[in-house]
Amino acid sequence: MRIISTNIGTATTIEWNGKKEQTGIFKRPVEKPLILTKGDVYDDTIIDRVHHGGTHKACYLFSSDTYPYWKRLYPQLAWNWGMFGENLTVEHLDETTIRIGNIYQIGTALVQVSQPREPCYKLGIRFGNQSVLKEFIAYGRPGTYVRVLEEGEVKKGDHINLIEESQNPLTVQQFYSLIFQKEKSKVLLGIFMQNTAVPQYKKDRMQKYLQ
């Protein structure tokens, strides 16, 4: 995997349900390196810190390989990297093989895969169509958040090198599928609950499906 774009956003005012609010989802490529801290990407804009940023969502990675698919669906948009609100656009990021808990070296930073991205209405605003949320869920390529184990600097062209693969086989895509499955797989739930890198609040929400 290789970083092909580093992206940050500035506060953008939007209107939702008749009210004006701000969002940081409008991210655009920058030439400067990004500094990954344990709570966020330095100098990036995070408005809603209840749902974005923090230990388990310090940085968001998204696959450049999926961009052609979305460009075909939304050819009218002014396309550039960062369209999905990702900090790092990554070549050959594959959610079907990346395990939750995998540890990677990116530049001088050390990160651990923590959870997939779940879309909200702000993605719909960026795309000018709230239908993109259902499409994003159905496509099953959500990208992934990482927690930062060692703070450091990353830049365009840096390779993402696997340092340690999780012993638990839960992949990013399996985690994502489990969130939206109406009938939760008991086998997958068991693997999910045993994965030490899954955020505890996510396990707490899934606990009821084990009854």
C-alpha positions as CSV (number, residue, x, y, z in Angstrom):
1,M,0.0,0.0,0.0
2,R,1.2,3.5,-0.8
3,I,-0.1,7.0,0.1
4,I,-1.0,8.9,-3.0
5,S,-2.6,11.9,-1.3
6,T,-2.5,13.6,2.0
7,N,-5.7,15.6,2.8
8,I,-7.0,18.0,5.4
9,G,-10.1,20.2,5.6
10,T,-11.2,23.6,6.8
11,A,-14.5,24.3,8.5
12,T,-17.3,24.5,5.9
13,T,-20.7,25.8,6.7
14,I,-23.6,23.6,5.5
15,E,-27.3,23.6,5.9
16,W,-29.1,20.5,7.4
17,N,-32.8,20.3,8.4
18,G,-33.1,24.0,8.1
19,K,-30.2,24.8,10.3
20,K,-26.7,25.9,9.5
21,E,-23.8,24.0,10.9
22,Q,-20.1,23.3,10.2
23,T,-18.3,20.2,9.0
24,G,-14.7,19.2,8.3
25,I,-15.6,16.6,5.7
26,F,-14.6,18.8,2.8
27,K,-11.0,17.7,2.7
28,R,-8.6,18.5,-0.1
29,P,-5.1,17.4,-1.1
30,V,-2.1,19.3,0.4
31,E,1.5,18.9,-0.5
32,K,2.9,19.2,3.0
33,P,3.3,16.1,5.2
34,L,0.7,15.3,7.8
35,I,1.5,14.9,11.5
36,L,-0.5,12.0,13.1
37,T,-1.1,12.6,16.7
38,K,-2.9,10.2,19.2
39,G,-6.1,12.2,19.0
40,D,-6.2,13.5,15.4
41,V,-4.3,14.7,12.4
42,Y,-2.5,17.9,13.3
43,D,-4.0,21.0,11.6
44,D,-7.0,19.1,10.3
45,T,-10.5,20.4,11.1
46,I,-12.8,18.2,13.3
47,I,-16.0,19.9,14.3
48,D,-17.9,17.0,15.9
49,R,-15.5,15.4,18.3
50,V,-18.2,13.1,19.6
51,H,-18.2,11.1,16.4
52,H,-14.8,12.0,14.8
53,G,-11.2,12.1,16.0
54,G,-10.1,10.7,19.3
55,T,-8.1,7.6,20.1
56,H,-10.0,5.1,17.9
57,K,-10.5,7.5,15.0
58,A,-7.3,9.5,14.9
59,C,-6.8,9.2,11.2
60,Y,-9.0,8.0,8.3
61,L,-7.6,6.0,5.3
62,F,-9.6,5.3,2.1
63,S,-8.7,3.3,-1.0
64,S,-7.9,5.1,-4.2
65,D,-8.8,1.9,-6.0
66,T,-12.6,2.6,-5.4
67,Y,-12.6,6.1,-6.9
68,P,-13.4,4.9,-10.5
69,Y,-16.5,3.2,-9.2
70,W,-17.8,6.3,-7.5
71,K,-16.8,8.6,-10.4
72,R,-19.1,6.5,-12.7
73,L,-22.0,7.0,-10.3
74,Y,-21.4,10.7,-9.7
75,P,-19.7,12.0,-12.9
76,Q,-21.1,15.5,-12.3
77,L,-18.9,16.1,-9.2
78,A,-15.6,18.0,-9.2
79,W,-13.4,15.0,-8.3
80,N,-10.2,15.2,-6.3
81,W,-8.6,13.1,-3.6
82,G,-10.2,13.5,-0.2
83,M,-13.8,13.3,-1.5
84,F,-14.7,10.8,1.2
85,G,-13.3,12.9,4.0
86,E,-10.2,10.8,4.2
87,N,-6.9,12.1,5.6
88,L,-4.9,9.5,3.6
89,T,-5.9,8.3,0.1
90,V,-4.2,4.9,-0.2
91,E,-3.4,2.8,-3.2
92,H,-4.3,-0.9,-2.9
93,L,-6.0,-0.6,0.5
94,D,-8.1,-3.8,0.7
95,E,-10.7,-4.0,3.5
96,T,-11.3,-7.7,2.7
97,T,-7.7,-8.6,3.8
98,I,-6.8,-6.0,6.3
99,R,-7.4,-7.2,9.9
100,I,-8.7,-5.2,12.8
101,G,-5.6,-4.9,15.0
102,N,-3.0,-4.9,12.3
103,I,-0.1,-2.6,13.1
104,Y,1.5,-0.6,10.3
105,Q,4.4,1.8,9.9
106,I,3.5,4.9,7.9
107,G,6.3,7.3,7.5
108,T,7.6,7.8,11.1
109,A,4.2,7.0,12.6
110,L,3.1,3.6,14.0
111,V,-0.7,2.9,13.7
112,Q,-3.2,0.2,14.4
113,V,-6.3,-0.6,12.4
114,S,-9.3,0.1,14.7
115,Q,-12.6,0.2,12.9
116,P,-14.3,0.9,9.5
117,R,-15.9,4.2,8.7
118,E,-19.7,4.4,9.0
119,P,-21.2,7.0,6.7
120,C,-23.4,9.9,8.0
121,Y,-25.5,12.6,6.4
122,K,-22.4,14.8,5.9
123,L,-21.1,12.4,3.2
124,G,-24.5,12.9,1.5
125,I,-24.0,16.6,1.7
126,R,-20.6,16.4,0.1
127,F,-22.0,14.3,-2.7
128,G,-25.2,16.3,-3.1
129,N,-27.3,13.2,-2.6
130,Q,-28.3,11.4,0.6
131,S,-28.7,8.2,-1.4
132,V,-24.9,7.9,-1.4
133,L,-25.2,6.6,2.2
134,K,-27.1,3.4,1.1
135,E,-24.8,3.0,-1.8
136,F,-21.7,3.4,0.4
137,I,-23.0,0.7,2.8
138,A,-23.9,-1.7,-0.1
139,Y,-20.6,-1.3,-1.8
140,G,-18.8,-2.5,1.3
141,R,-15.5,-0.6,0.8
142,P,-15.6,1.8,3.8
143,G,-11.9,2.5,4.4
144,T,-10.6,2.3,7.9
145,Y,-9.8,4.4,10.9
146,V,-6.6,3.8,12.8
147,R,-5.3,4.6,16.3
148,V,-1.9,6.2,16.5
149,L,0.5,4.1,18.7
150,E,3.5,6.3,17.9
151,E,3.1,9.8,16.7
152,G,4.9,10.8,13.5
153,E,4.9,12.4,10.1
154,V,3.5,10.9,6.9
155,K,3.7,12.2,3.3
156,K,2.6,11.4,-0.2
157,G,4.6,8.5,-1.6
158,D,5.1,6.8,1.8
159,H,4.6,3.1,1.8
160,I,2.4,1.5,4.4
161,N,4.3,-1.5,5.8
162,L,2.8,-4.3,7.9
163,I,4.7,-4.6,11.2
164,E,2.5,-7.0,13.0
165,E,-0.6,-8.9,11.8
166,S,-3.4,-9.4,14.2
167,Q,-3.9,-13.0,15.5
168,N,-7.6,-12.5,15.3
169,P,-8.9,-12.9,11.8
170,L,-11.6,-10.2,11.8
171,T,-11.2,-8.0,8.7
172,V,-12.3,-4.4,8.3
173,Q,-15.0,-5.6,5.8
174,Q,-16.3,-8.2,8.2
175,F,-16.6,-5.6,10.9
176,Y,-18.4,-3.3,8.5
177,S,-20.8,-6.1,7.4
178,L,-21.5,-7.0,11.0
179,I,-22.7,-3.5,11.8
180,F,-25.3,-3.5,9.1
181,Q,-26.4,-7.2,9.1
182,K,-30.0,-7.6,10.3
183,E,-29.3,-11.2,11.3
184,K,-25.9,-11.1,13.0
185,S,-23.6,-14.1,12.4
186,K,-22.9,-15.7,15.8
187,V,-19.6,-17.0,14.5
188,L,-18.6,-13.5,13.3
189,L,-19.9,-12.0,16.5
190,G,-17.7,-14.3,18.5
191,I,-14.6,-13.4,16.5
192,F,-15.5,-9.7,16.9
193,M,-15.9,-9.9,20.6
194,Q,-12.6,-11.6,21.0
195,N,-10.6,-9.0,19.0
196,T,-8.7,-6.9,21.5
197,A,-8.4,-4.0,19.1
198,V,-12.1,-3.5,18.6
199,P,-13.2,-0.4,20.6
200,Q,-15.0,-1.4,23.8
201,Y,-18.0,0.8,23.1
202,K,-18.5,-1.1,19.8
203,K,-18.5,-4.4,21.7
204,D,-21.0,-3.0,24.2
205,R,-23.4,-2.2,21.4
206,M,-23.1,-5.7,20.0
207,Q,-23.5,-7.4,23.3
208,K,-27.3,-7.6,23.0
209,Y,-27.0,-9.7,19.8
210,L,-25.3,-12.5,21.8
211,Q,-28.3,-13.1,24.0
